[in-house]
Amino acid sequence: MTDDLEQDKMDTLVATAKSVLGAVPFVGPLLSELVGNLIPNQRVDRLTKYVKELEARLSNIDRVKIDNALNSVEGIDLFEEGFVQASRSLTDERRKYVANVVANGVDDEAIEYSESKYILKLLQELNEQEIIWLRFFMVPTISGDEEFRKKHRNILEPVRAHLGSDERTMEKASLQNSYKEHLERIGLIRPHYRMDSNTGMPEFDKFSGKLSISYRDLTPIGRMILKQIGFN
């Protein structure tokens, strides 16, 4: 009985995807193979939600552009990557990000399909907190972006640790720093270091022993990711 229900879900998903992507012969088999071989049955519900998100975005795109994508190897690869990532997405917000990247990759003639797939790969490396921090650096001024900062205050509120801090505060501060350092490592934000006005040399943080950071801002690829996932 359970197997029949899962098969019904898969059949419904494939039918929905075919209606979204058009009557292209390989779409059904492609999605069936993905669901059968790469994506566990319990994730079919996630894909169903994703297909609906994708439909909403593709409905505003010229049909010729969609056909061009579906008739190219790189375009199919982009759609496939979107399906795989959507199946792993735990939140509706993440599925929206993936749908935005795929749809923008189809619609924007200035972006290669392979570039959109690369954006998806970078997005896959980020957790929800890191995406919020990346968005934070889009408007880094203290007085700006108040609504966003208030909404995500539990994540963006600075956690300051010192030698006398309790263990939990130290852990939270380390986690917060690690999010920013990860964004730096993969090239999405860049640090600007404090300089000693007398010596002209970089200053060091007394607590961590690392170079003291004055501020961080987005790199071009960091700004591109935000644009592609829907933060304009």
Biotite code that builds the C-alpha atoms (Angstrom):
import biotite.structure as struc

atoms = struc.array([
    struc.Atom([0.000, 0.000, 0.000], chain_id="A", res_id=1, res_name="MET", atom_name="CA", element="C"),
    struc.Atom([2.816, 2.412, 0.946], chain_id="A", res_id=2, res_name="THR", atom_name="CA", element="C"),
    struc.Atom([4.661, 1.666, -2.298], chain_id="A", res_id=3, res_name="ASP", atom_name="CA", element="C"),
    struc.Atom([1.485, 2.437, -4.276], chain_id="A", res_id=4, res_name="ASP", atom_name="CA", element="C"),
    struc.Atom([1.119, 5.782, -2.511], chain_id="A", res_id=5, res_name="LEU", atom_name="CA", element="C"),
    struc.Atom([4.744, 6.697, -3.203], chain_id="A", res_id=6, res_name="GLU", atom_name="CA", element="C"),
    struc.Atom([4.341, 5.709, -6.856], chain_id="A", res_id=7, res_name="GLN", atom_name="CA", element="C"),
    struc.Atom([1.217, 7.870, -7.077], chain_id="A", res_id=8, res_name="ASP", atom_name="CA", element="C"),
    struc.Atom([3.193, 10.788, -5.658], chain_id="A", res_id=9, res_name="LYS", atom_name="CA", element="C"),
    struc.Atom([5.967, 10.265, -8.171], chain_id="A", res_id=10, res_name="MET", atom_name="CA", element="C"),
    struc.Atom([3.519, 9.994, -11.072], chain_id="A", res_id=11, res_name="ASP", atom_name="CA", element="C"),
    struc.Atom([1.827, 13.214, -9.972], chain_id="A", res_id=12, res_name="THR", atom_name="CA", element="C"),
    struc.Atom([5.176, 14.972, -9.671], chain_id="A", res_id=13, res_name="LEU", atom_name="CA", element="C"),
    struc.Atom([6.318, 13.877, -13.119], chain_id="A", res_id=14, res_name="VAL", atom_name="CA", element="C"),
    struc.Atom([2.994, 14.965, -14.622], chain_id="A", res_id=15, res_name="ALA", atom_name="CA", element="C"),
    struc.Atom([3.278, 18.350, -12.916], chain_id="A", res_id=16, res_name="THR", atom_name="CA", element="C"),
    struc.Atom([6.856, 18.814, -14.075], chain_id="A", res_id=17, res_name="ALA", atom_name="CA", element="C"),
    struc.Atom([5.910, 17.942, -17.643], chain_id="A", res_id=18, res_name="LYS", atom_name="CA", element="C"),
    struc.Atom([3.158, 20.548, -17.594], chain_id="A", res_id=19, res_name="SER", atom_name="CA", element="C"),
    struc.Atom([5.619, 23.117, -16.257], chain_id="A", res_id=20, res_name="VAL", atom_name="CA", element="C"),
    struc.Atom([8.496, 22.375, -18.591], chain_id="A", res_id=21, res_name="LEU", atom_name="CA", element="C"),
    struc.Atom([6.350, 21.612, -21.625], chain_id="A", res_id=22, res_name="GLY", atom_name="CA", element="C"),
    struc.Atom([5.592, 18.545, -23.667], chain_id="A", res_id=23, res_name="ALA", atom_name="CA", element="C"),
    struc.Atom([9.220, 17.592, -24.207], chain_id="A", res_id=24, res_name="VAL", atom_name="CA", element="C"),
    struc.Atom([9.657, 13.807, -24.503], chain_id="A", res_id=25, res_name="PRO", atom_name="CA", element="C"),
    struc.Atom([12.695, 13.505, -22.240], chain_id="A", res_id=26, res_name="PHE", atom_name="CA", element="C"),
    struc.Atom([11.330, 15.525, -19.294], chain_id="A", res_id=27, res_name="VAL", atom_name="CA", element="C"),
    struc.Atom([9.209, 12.700, -17.878], chain_id="A", res_id=28, res_name="GLY", atom_name="CA", element="C"),
    struc.Atom([11.928, 10.033, -18.142], chain_id="A", res_id=29, res_name="PRO", atom_name="CA", element="C"),
    struc.Atom([14.534, 12.478, -16.782], chain_id="A", res_id=30, res_name="LEU", atom_name="CA", element="C"),
    struc.Atom([12.504, 13.275, -13.687], chain_id="A", res_id=31, res_name="LEU", atom_name="CA", element="C"),
    struc.Atom([11.469, 9.635, -13.216], chain_id="A", res_id=32, res_name="SER", atom_name="CA", element="C"),
    struc.Atom([15.131, 8.623, -13.257], chain_id="A", res_id=33, res_name="GLU", atom_name="CA", element="C"),
    struc.Atom([16.031, 11.340, -10.769], chain_id="A", res_id=34, res_name="LEU", atom_name="CA", element="C"),
    struc.Atom([13.269, 10.330, -8.386], chain_id="A", res_id=35, res_name="VAL", atom_name="CA", element="C"),
    struc.Atom([13.957, 6.630, -8.799], chain_id="A", res_id=36, res_name="GLY", atom_name="CA", element="C"),
    struc.Atom([17.749, 6.619, -8.635], chain_id="A", res_id=37, res_name="ASN", atom_name="CA", element="C"),
    struc.Atom([18.946, 9.806, -6.968], chain_id="A", res_id=38, res_name="LEU", atom_name="CA", element="C"),
    struc.Atom([16.109, 11.017, -4.791], chain_id="A", res_id=39, res_name="ILE", atom_name="CA", element="C"),
    struc.Atom([14.521, 8.945, -2.003], chain_id="A", res_id=40, res_name="PRO", atom_name="CA", element="C"),
    struc.Atom([10.735, 8.657, -2.180], chain_id="A", res_id=41, res_name="ASN", atom_name="CA", element="C"),
    struc.Atom([10.245, 10.613, 1.045], chain_id="A", res_id=42, res_name="GLN", atom_name="CA", element="C"),
    struc.Atom([11.635, 13.668, -0.735], chain_id="A", res_id=43, res_name="ARG", atom_name="CA", element="C"),
    struc.Atom([9.022, 13.655, -3.493], chain_id="A", res_id=44, res_name="VAL", atom_name="CA", element="C"),
    struc.Atom([6.892, 16.126, -1.514], chain_id="A", res_id=45, res_name="ASP", atom_name="CA", element="C"),
    struc.Atom([9.812, 18.561, -1.477], chain_id="A", res_id=46, res_name="ARG", atom_name="CA", element="C"),
    struc.Atom([10.135, 18.290, -5.243], chain_id="A", res_id=47, res_name="LEU", atom_name="CA", element="C"),
    struc.Atom([6.418, 18.842, -5.729], chain_id="A", res_id=48, res_name="THR", atom_name="CA", element="C"),
    struc.Atom([6.686, 22.133, -3.831], chain_id="A", res_id=49, res_name="LYS", atom_name="CA", element="C"),
    struc.Atom([9.766, 23.065, -5.832], chain_id="A", res_id=50, res_name="TYR", atom_name="CA", element="C"),
    struc.Atom([8.104, 22.379, -9.184], chain_id="A", res_id=51, res_name="VAL", atom_name="CA", element="C"),
    struc.Atom([5.281, 24.734, -8.203], chain_id="A", res_id=52, res_name="LYS", atom_name="CA", element="C"),
    struc.Atom([7.829, 27.412, -7.270], chain_id="A", res_id=53, res_name="GLU", atom_name="CA", element="C"),
    struc.Atom([9.617, 26.881, -10.567], chain_id="A", res_id=54, res_name="LEU", atom_name="CA", element="C"),
    struc.Atom([6.346, 27.083, -12.496], chain_id="A", res_id=55, res_name="GLU", atom_name="CA", element="C"),
    struc.Atom([5.554, 30.466, -10.960], chain_id="A", res_id=56, res_name="ALA", atom_name="CA", element="C"),
    struc.Atom([8.870, 31.833, -12.208], chain_id="A", res_id=57, res_name="ARG", atom_name="CA", element="C"),
    struc.Atom([8.947, 30.166, -15.623], chain_id="A", res_id=58, res_name="LEU", atom_name="CA", element="C"),
    struc.Atom([5.444, 31.434, -16.390], chain_id="A", res_id=59, res_name="SER", atom_name="CA", element="C"),
    struc.Atom([6.920, 34.924, -16.769], chain_id="A", res_id=60, res_name="ASN", atom_name="CA", element="C"),
    struc.Atom([9.699, 33.843, -19.140], chain_id="A", res_id=61, res_name="ILE", atom_name="CA", element="C"),
    struc.Atom([9.546, 33.766, -22.928], chain_id="A", res_id=62, res_name="ASP", atom_name="CA", element="C"),
    struc.Atom([8.690, 30.233, -24.071], chain_id="A", res_id=63, res_name="ARG", atom_name="CA", element="C"),
    struc.Atom([11.512, 30.342, -26.620], chain_id="A", res_id=64, res_name="VAL", atom_name="CA", element="C"),
    struc.Atom([14.073, 30.733, -23.822], chain_id="A", res_id=65, res_name="LYS", atom_name="CA", element="C"),
    struc.Atom([12.637, 27.737, -21.973], chain_id="A", res_id=66, res_name="ILE", atom_name="CA", element="C"),
    struc.Atom([12.709, 25.624, -25.142], chain_id="A", res_id=67, res_name="ASP", atom_name="CA", element="C"),
    struc.Atom([16.306, 26.674, -25.782], chain_id="A", res_id=68, res_name="ASN", atom_name="CA", element="C"),
    struc.Atom([17.269, 25.556, -22.282], chain_id="A", res_id=69, res_name="ALA", atom_name="CA", element="C"),
    struc.Atom([15.478, 22.228, -22.606], chain_id="A", res_id=70, res_name="LEU", atom_name="CA", element="C"),
    struc.Atom([17.133, 21.560, -25.949], chain_id="A", res_id=71, res_name="ASN", atom_name="CA", element="C"),
    struc.Atom([20.693, 22.107, -24.742], chain_id="A", res_id=72, res_name="SER", atom_name="CA", element="C"),
    struc.Atom([22.869, 19.764, -22.696], chain_id="A", res_id=73, res_name="VAL", atom_name="CA", element="C"),
    struc.Atom([23.904, 22.591, -20.353], chain_id="A", res_id=74, res_name="GLU", atom_name="CA", element="C"),
    struc.Atom([20.300, 23.693, -19.884], chain_id="A", res_id=75, res_name="GLY", atom_name="CA", element="C"),
    struc.Atom([19.150, 20.194, -18.974], chain_id="A", res_id=76, res_name="ILE", atom_name="CA", element="C"),
    struc.Atom([22.089, 19.931, -16.578], chain_id="A", res_id=77, res_name="ASP", atom_name="CA", element="C"),
    struc.Atom([20.936, 23.132, -14.855], chain_id="A", res_id=78, res_name="LEU", atom_name="CA", element="C"),
    struc.Atom([17.365, 21.836, -14.482], chain_id="A", res_id=79, res_name="PHE", atom_name="CA", element="C"),
    struc.Atom([18.683, 18.531, -13.152], chain_id="A", res_id=80, res_name="GLU", atom_name="CA", element="C"),
    struc.Atom([20.895, 20.249, -10.575], chain_id="A", res_id=81, res_name="GLU", atom_name="CA", element="C"),
    struc.Atom([17.889, 22.279, -9.473], chain_id="A", res_id=82, res_name="GLY", atom_name="CA", element="C"),
    struc.Atom([15.807, 19.132, -8.945], chain_id="A", res_id=83, res_name="PHE", atom_name="CA", element="C"),
    struc.Atom([18.576, 17.442, -6.966], chain_id="A", res_id=84, res_name="VAL", atom_name="CA", element="C"),
    struc.Atom([19.168, 20.437, -4.711], chain_id="A", res_id=85, res_name="GLN", atom_name="CA", element="C"),
    struc.Atom([15.450, 21.029, -4.208], chain_id="A", res_id=86, res_name="ALA", atom_name="CA", element="C"),
    struc.Atom([15.060, 17.432, -3.041], chain_id="A", res_id=87, res_name="SER", atom_name="CA", element="C"),
    struc.Atom([17.615, 18.126, -0.303], chain_id="A", res_id=88, res_name="ARG", atom_name="CA", element="C"),
    struc.Atom([16.124, 21.467, 0.727], chain_id="A", res_id=89, res_name="SER", atom_name="CA", element="C"),
    struc.Atom([14.512, 21.419, 4.154], chain_id="A", res_id=90, res_name="LEU", atom_name="CA", element="C"),
    struc.Atom([12.729, 24.766, 3.901], chain_id="A", res_id=91, res_name="THR", atom_name="CA", element="C"),
    struc.Atom([10.392, 26.487, 1.464], chain_id="A", res_id=92, res_name="ASP", atom_name="CA", element="C"),
    struc.Atom([12.755, 29.465, 1.469], chain_id="A", res_id=93, res_name="GLU", atom_name="CA", element="C"),
    struc.Atom([15.643, 27.351, 0.206], chain_id="A", res_id=94, res_name="ARG", atom_name="CA", element="C"),
    struc.Atom([13.465, 25.878, -2.551], chain_id="A", res_id=95, res_name="ARG", atom_name="CA", element="C"),
    struc.Atom([12.571, 29.425, -3.614], chain_id="A", res_id=96, res_name="LYS", atom_name="CA", element="C"),
    struc.Atom([16.270, 30.286, -3.841], chain_id="A", res_id=97, res_name="TYR", atom_name="CA", element="C"),
    struc.Atom([16.924, 27.263, -6.066], chain_id="A", res_id=98, res_name="VAL", atom_name="CA", element="C"),
    struc.Atom([13.924, 28.027, -8.291], chain_id="A", res_id=99, res_name="ALA", atom_name="CA", element="C"),
    struc.Atom([15.097, 31.631, -8.652], chain_id="A", res_id=100, res_name="ASN", atom_name="CA", element="C"),
    struc.Atom([18.596, 30.593, -9.727], chain_id="A", res_id=101, res_name="VAL", atom_name="CA", element="C"),
    struc.Atom([17.281, 28.124, -12.323], chain_id="A", res_id=102, res_name="VAL", atom_name="CA", element="C"),
    struc.Atom([14.693, 30.560, -13.692], chain_id="A", res_id=103, res_name="ALA", atom_name="CA", element="C"),
    struc.Atom([17.209, 33.415, -13.844], chain_id="A", res_id=104, res_name="ASN", atom_name="CA", element="C"),
    struc.Atom([19.643, 31.111, -15.608], chain_id="A", res_id=105, res_name="GLY", atom_name="CA", element="C"),
    struc.Atom([17.015, 30.421, -18.264], chain_id="A", res_id=106, res_name="VAL", atom_name="CA", element="C"),
    struc.Atom([15.866, 34.036, -18.587], chain_id="A", res_id=107, res_name="ASP", atom_name="CA", element="C"),
    struc.Atom([19.102, 36.047, -18.413], chain_id="A", res_id=108, res_name="ASP", atom_name="CA", element="C"),
    struc.Atom([20.934, 35.802, -21.720], chain_id="A", res_id=109, res_name="GLU", atom_name="CA", element="C"),
    struc.Atom([24.033, 37.381, -20.171], chain_id="A", res_id=110, res_name="ALA", atom_name="CA", element="C"),
    struc.Atom([24.510, 34.365, -17.881], chain_id="A", res_id=111, res_name="ILE", atom_name="CA", element="C"),
    struc.Atom([25.698, 30.984, -19.114], chain_id="A", res_id=112, res_name="GLU", atom_name="CA", element="C"),
    struc.Atom([23.841, 27.895, -17.882], chain_id="A", res_id=113, res_name="TYR", atom_name="CA", element="C"),
    struc.Atom([27.125, 26.652, -16.419], chain_id="A", res_id=114, res_name="SER", atom_name="CA", element="C"),
    struc.Atom([27.425, 29.877, -14.403], chain_id="A", res_id=115, res_name="GLU", atom_name="CA", element="C"),
    struc.Atom([23.970, 29.357, -12.932], chain_id="A", res_id=116, res_name="SER", atom_name="CA", element="C"),
    struc.Atom([24.903, 25.797, -12.004], chain_id="A", res_id=117, res_name="LYS", atom_name="CA", element="C"),
    struc.Atom([28.038, 27.147, -10.312], chain_id="A", res_id=118, res_name="TYR", atom_name="CA", element="C"),
    struc.Atom([25.839, 29.556, -8.332], chain_id="A", res_id=119, res_name="ILE", atom_name="CA", element="C"),
    struc.Atom([23.728, 26.576, -7.236], chain_id="A", res_id=120, res_name="LEU", atom_name="CA", element="C"),
    struc.Atom([26.862, 24.737, -6.115], chain_id="A", res_id=121, res_name="LYS", atom_name="CA", element="C"),
    struc.Atom([27.947, 27.739, -4.041], chain_id="A", res_id=122, res_name="LEU", atom_name="CA", element="C"),
    struc.Atom([24.446, 28.050, -2.595], chain_id="A", res_id=123, res_name="LEU", atom_name="CA", element="C"),
    struc.Atom([24.608, 24.394, -1.590], chain_id="A", res_id=124, res_name="GLN", atom_name="CA", element="C"),
    struc.Atom([27.650, 25.180, 0.576], chain_id="A", res_id=125, res_name="GLU", atom_name="CA", element="C"),
    struc.Atom([25.750, 27.768, 2.621], chain_id="A", res_id=126, res_name="LEU", atom_name="CA", element="C"),
    struc.Atom([23.480, 27.078, 5.565], chain_id="A", res_id=127, res_name="ASN", atom_name="CA", element="C"),
    struc.Atom([20.501, 29.294, 6.367], chain_id="A", res_id=128, res_name="GLU", atom_name="CA", element="C"),
    struc.Atom([22.448, 31.425, 8.848], chain_id="A", res_id=129, res_name="GLN", atom_name="CA", element="C"),
    struc.Atom([25.217, 32.077, 6.330], chain_id="A", res_id=130, res_name="GLU", atom_name="CA", element="C"),
    struc.Atom([22.692, 33.192, 3.699], chain_id="A", res_id=131, res_name="ILE", atom_name="CA", element="C"),
    struc.Atom([21.279, 35.681, 6.207], chain_id="A", res_id=132, res_name="ILE", atom_name="CA", element="C"),
    struc.Atom([24.781, 36.953, 6.981], chain_id="A", res_id=133, res_name="TRP", atom_name="CA", element="C"),
    struc.Atom([25.553, 37.256, 3.270], chain_id="A", res_id=134, res_name="LEU", atom_name="CA", element="C"),
    struc.Atom([22.369, 39.286, 2.815], chain_id="A", res_id=135, res_name="ARG", atom_name="CA", element="C"),
    struc.Atom([23.408, 41.412, 5.828], chain_id="A", res_id=136, res_name="PHE", atom_name="CA", element="C"),
    struc.Atom([26.545, 42.546, 4.008], chain_id="A", res_id=137, res_name="PHE", atom_name="CA", element="C"),
    struc.Atom([24.474, 43.850, 1.099], chain_id="A", res_id=138, res_name="MET", atom_name="CA", element="C"),
    struc.Atom([23.535, 46.828, 3.313], chain_id="A", res_id=139, res_name="VAL", atom_name="CA", element="C"),
    struc.Atom([26.314, 46.898, 5.933], chain_id="A", res_id=140, res_name="PRO", atom_name="CA", element="C"),
    struc.Atom([25.602, 50.342, 7.431], chain_id="A", res_id=141, res_name="THR", atom_name="CA", element="C"),
    struc.Atom([24.348, 50.410, 11.016], chain_id="A", res_id=142, res_name="ILE", atom_name="CA", element="C"),
    struc.Atom([21.384, 52.673, 10.244], chain_id="A", res_id=143, res_name="SER", atom_name="CA", element="C"),
    struc.Atom([20.349, 50.809, 7.090], chain_id="A", res_id=144, res_name="GLY", atom_name="CA", element="C"),
    struc.Atom([18.197, 47.773, 6.471], chain_id="A", res_id=145, res_name="ASP", atom_name="CA", element="C"),
    struc.Atom([16.443, 47.999, 9.840], chain_id="A", res_id=146, res_name="GLU", atom_name="CA", element="C"),
    struc.Atom([13.523, 45.718, 8.921], chain_id="A", res_id=147, res_name="GLU", atom_name="CA", element="C"),
    struc.Atom([15.803, 42.873, 7.816], chain_id="A", res_id=148, res_name="PHE", atom_name="CA", element="C"),
    struc.Atom([18.065, 43.235, 10.852], chain_id="A", res_id=149, res_name="ARG", atom_name="CA", element="C"),
    struc.Atom([15.124, 43.255, 13.225], chain_id="A", res_id=150, res_name="LYS", atom_name="CA", element="C"),
    struc.Atom([13.594, 40.171, 11.598], chain_id="A", res_id=151, res_name="LYS", atom_name="CA", element="C"),
    struc.Atom([16.855, 38.214, 11.939], chain_id="A", res_id=152, res_name="HIS", atom_name="CA", element="C"),
    struc.Atom([18.084, 39.767, 15.171], chain_id="A", res_id=153, res_name="ARG", atom_name="CA", element="C"),
    struc.Atom([18.590, 36.356, 16.798], chain_id="A", res_id=154, res_name="ASN", atom_name="CA", element="C"),
    struc.Atom([21.225, 35.561, 14.150], chain_id="A", res_id=155, res_name="ILE", atom_name="CA", element="C"),
    struc.Atom([22.721, 38.995, 13.466], chain_id="A", res_id=156, res_name="LEU", atom_name="CA", element="C"),
    struc.Atom([23.012, 40.290, 17.037], chain_id="A", res_id=157, res_name="GLU", atom_name="CA", element="C"),
    struc.Atom([26.790, 40.420, 17.693], chain_id="A", res_id=158, res_name="PRO", atom_name="CA", element="C"),
    struc.Atom([28.037, 37.897, 20.250], chain_id="A", res_id=159, res_name="VAL", atom_name="CA", element="C"),
    struc.Atom([31.123, 39.272, 21.952], chain_id="A", res_id=160, res_name="ARG", atom_name="CA", element="C"),
    struc.Atom([33.383, 36.889, 23.849], chain_id="A", res_id=161, res_name="ALA", atom_name="CA", element="C"),
    struc.Atom([36.281, 37.767, 26.130], chain_id="A", res_id=162, res_name="HIS", atom_name="CA", element="C"),
    struc.Atom([38.582, 35.854, 28.434], chain_id="A", res_id=163, res_name="LEU", atom_name="CA", element="C"),
    struc.Atom([35.999, 35.771, 31.234], chain_id="A", res_id=164, res_name="GLY", atom_name="CA", element="C"),
    struc.Atom([33.041, 34.695, 29.091], chain_id="A", res_id=165, res_name="SER", atom_name="CA", element="C"),
    struc.Atom([31.123, 31.511, 29.909], chain_id="A", res_id=166, res_name="ASP", atom_name="CA", element="C"),
    struc.Atom([31.461, 28.470, 27.670], chain_id="A", res_id=167, res_name="GLU", atom_name="CA", element="C"),
    struc.Atom([28.139, 28.951, 25.856], chain_id="A", res_id=168, res_name="ARG", atom_name="CA", element="C"),
    struc.Atom([28.966, 32.559, 24.965], chain_id="A", res_id=169, res_name="THR", atom_name="CA", element="C"),
    struc.Atom([32.349, 31.437, 23.661], chain_id="A", res_id=170, res_name="MET", atom_name="CA", element="C"),
    struc.Atom([30.651, 28.772, 21.517], chain_id="A", res_id=171, res_name="GLU", atom_name="CA", element="C"),
    struc.Atom([28.091, 31.205, 20.092], chain_id="A", res_id=172, res_name="LYS", atom_name="CA", element="C"),
    struc.Atom([30.769, 33.776, 19.304], chain_id="A", res_id=173, res_name="ALA", atom_name="CA", element="C"),
    struc.Atom([32.903, 31.128, 17.599], chain_id="A", res_id=174, res_name="SER", atom_name="CA", element="C"),
    struc.Atom([29.946, 29.956, 15.501], chain_id="A", res_id=175, res_name="LEU", atom_name="CA", element="C"),
    struc.Atom([29.107, 33.498, 14.452], chain_id="A", res_id=176, res_name="GLN", atom_name="CA", element="C"),
    struc.Atom([32.714, 34.138, 13.445], chain_id="A", res_id=177, res_name="ASN", atom_name="CA", element="C"),
    struc.Atom([32.881, 30.835, 11.567], chain_id="A", res_id=178, res_name="SER", atom_name="CA", element="C"),
    struc.Atom([29.892, 31.816, 9.402], chain_id="A", res_id=179, res_name="TYR", atom_name="CA", element="C"),
    struc.Atom([31.686, 34.978, 8.290], chain_id="A", res_id=180, res_name="LYS", atom_name="CA", element="C"),
    struc.Atom([35.009, 33.200, 7.819], chain_id="A", res_id=181, res_name="GLU", atom_name="CA", element="C"),
    struc.Atom([33.327, 30.587, 5.624], chain_id="A", res_id=182, res_name="HIS", atom_name="CA", element="C"),
    struc.Atom([31.816, 33.319, 3.456], chain_id="A", res_id=183, res_name="LEU", atom_name="CA", element="C"),
    struc.Atom([35.319, 34.763, 3.134], chain_id="A", res_id=184, res_name="GLU", atom_name="CA", element="C"),
    struc.Atom([36.921, 31.416, 2.252], chain_id="A", res_id=185, res_name="ARG", atom_name="CA", element="C"),
    struc.Atom([34.574, 30.793, -0.655], chain_id="A", res_id=186, res_name="ILE", atom_name="CA", element="C"),
    struc.Atom([35.005, 34.335, -1.912], chain_id="A", res_id=187, res_name="GLY", atom_name="CA", element="C"),
    struc.Atom([31.583, 35.847, -1.205], chain_id="A", res_id=188, res_name="LEU", atom_name="CA", element="C"),
    struc.Atom([32.717, 38.589, 1.196], chain_id="A", res_id=189, res_name="ILE", atom_name="CA", element="C"),
    struc.Atom([36.082, 40.246, 1.770], chain_id="A", res_id=190, res_name="ARG", atom_name="CA", element="C"),
    struc.Atom([37.603, 41.703, 4.940], chain_id="A", res_id=191, res_name="PRO", atom_name="CA", element="C"),
    struc.Atom([39.179, 45.131, 5.291], chain_id="A", res_id=192, res_name="HIS", atom_name="CA", element="C"),
    struc.Atom([41.759, 45.251, 8.067], chain_id="A", res_id=193, res_name="TYR", atom_name="CA", element="C"),
    struc.Atom([42.451, 47.934, 10.647], chain_id="A", res_id=194, res_name="ARG", atom_name="CA", element="C"),
    struc.Atom([45.731, 49.739, 10.128], chain_id="A", res_id=195, res_name="MET", atom_name="CA", element="C"),
    struc.Atom([47.832, 51.390, 12.816], chain_id="A", res_id=196, res_name="ASP", atom_name="CA", element="C"),
    struc.Atom([47.867, 55.088, 11.931], chain_id="A", res_id=197, res_name="SER", atom_name="CA", element="C"),
    struc.Atom([51.354, 55.511, 13.376], chain_id="A", res_id=198, res_name="ASN", atom_name="CA", element="C"),
    struc.Atom([53.148, 52.523, 11.855], chain_id="A", res_id=199, res_name="THR", atom_name="CA", element="C"),
    struc.Atom([50.983, 51.892, 8.807], chain_id="A", res_id=200, res_name="GLY", atom_name="CA", element="C"),
    struc.Atom([50.965, 48.194, 9.754], chain_id="A", res_id=201, res_name="MET", atom_name="CA", element="C"),
    struc.Atom([47.895, 45.962, 10.253], chain_id="A", res_id=202, res_name="PRO", atom_name="CA", element="C"),
    struc.Atom([46.559, 45.690, 13.792], chain_id="A", res_id=203, res_name="GLU", atom_name="CA", element="C"),
    struc.Atom([45.964, 42.345, 15.520], chain_id="A", res_id=204, res_name="PHE", atom_name="CA", element="C"),
    struc.Atom([42.987, 41.328, 17.633], chain_id="A", res_id=205, res_name="ASP", atom_name="CA", element="C"),
    struc.Atom([44.139, 40.900, 21.237], chain_id="A", res_id=206, res_name="LYS", atom_name="CA", element="C"),
    struc.Atom([41.685, 38.068, 21.921], chain_id="A", res_id=207, res_name="PHE", atom_name="CA", element="C"),
    struc.Atom([42.069, 35.903, 18.805], chain_id="A", res_id=208, res_name="SER", atom_name="CA", element="C"),
    struc.Atom([45.553, 36.910, 17.711], chain_id="A", res_id=209, res_name="GLY", atom_name="CA", element="C"),
    struc.Atom([44.268, 37.301, 14.147], chain_id="A", res_id=210, res_name="LYS", atom_name="CA", element="C"),
    struc.Atom([44.357, 40.416, 11.998], chain_id="A", res_id=211, res_name="LEU", atom_name="CA", element="C"),
    struc.Atom([41.803, 42.915, 13.299], chain_id="A", res_id=212, res_name="SER", atom_name="CA", element="C"),
    struc.Atom([38.957, 43.432, 10.839], chain_id="A", res_id=213, res_name="ILE", atom_name="CA", element="C"),
    struc.Atom([37.543, 46.923, 10.401], chain_id="A", res_id=214, res_name="SER", atom_name="CA", element="C"),
    struc.Atom([34.645, 45.850, 8.181], chain_id="A", res_id=215, res_name="TYR", atom_name="CA", element="C"),
    struc.Atom([33.594, 43.345, 5.525], chain_id="A", res_id=216, res_name="ARG", atom_name="CA", element="C"),
    struc.Atom([31.759, 43.823, 2.256], chain_id="A", res_id=217, res_name="ASP", atom_name="CA", element="C"),
    struc.Atom([30.411, 41.764, -0.633], chain_id="A", res_id=218, res_name="LEU", atom_name="CA", element="C"),
    struc.Atom([32.566, 40.567, -3.490], chain_id="A", res_id=219, res_name="THR", atom_name="CA", element="C"),
    struc.Atom([31.121, 40.680, -7.028], chain_id="A", res_id=220, res_name="PRO", atom_name="CA", element="C"),
    struc.Atom([30.288, 36.955, -6.873], chain_id="A", res_id=221, res_name="ILE", atom_name="CA", element="C"),
    struc.Atom([28.667, 37.431, -3.452], chain_id="A", res_id=222, res_name="GLY", atom_name="CA", element="C"),
    struc.Atom([26.494, 40.192, -4.868], chain_id="A", res_id=223, res_name="ARG", atom_name="CA", element="C"),
    struc.Atom([25.696, 38.012, -7.887], chain_id="A", res_id=224, res_name="MET", atom_name="CA", element="C"),
    struc.Atom([24.490, 35.135, -5.698], chain_id="A", res_id=225, res_name="ILE", atom_name="CA", element="C"),
    struc.Atom([22.170, 37.439, -3.765], chain_id="A", res_id=226, res_name="LEU", atom_name="CA", element="C"),
    struc.Atom([20.736, 38.773, -7.012], chain_id="A", res_id=227, res_name="LYS", atom_name="CA", element="C"),
    struc.Atom([20.251, 35.300, -8.466], chain_id="A", res_id=228, res_name="GLN", atom_name="CA", element="C"),
    struc.Atom([18.457, 33.908, -5.399], chain_id="A", res_id=229, res_name="ILE", atom_name="CA", element="C"),
    struc.Atom([16.086, 36.877, -5.271], chain_id="A", res_id=230, res_name="GLY", atom_name="CA", element="C"),
    struc.Atom([17.665, 39.609, -3.128], chain_id="A", res_id=231, res_name="PHE", atom_name="CA", element="C"),
    struc.Atom([17.808, 42.684, -5.335], chain_id="A", res_id=232, res_name="ASN", atom_name="CA", element="C"),
])
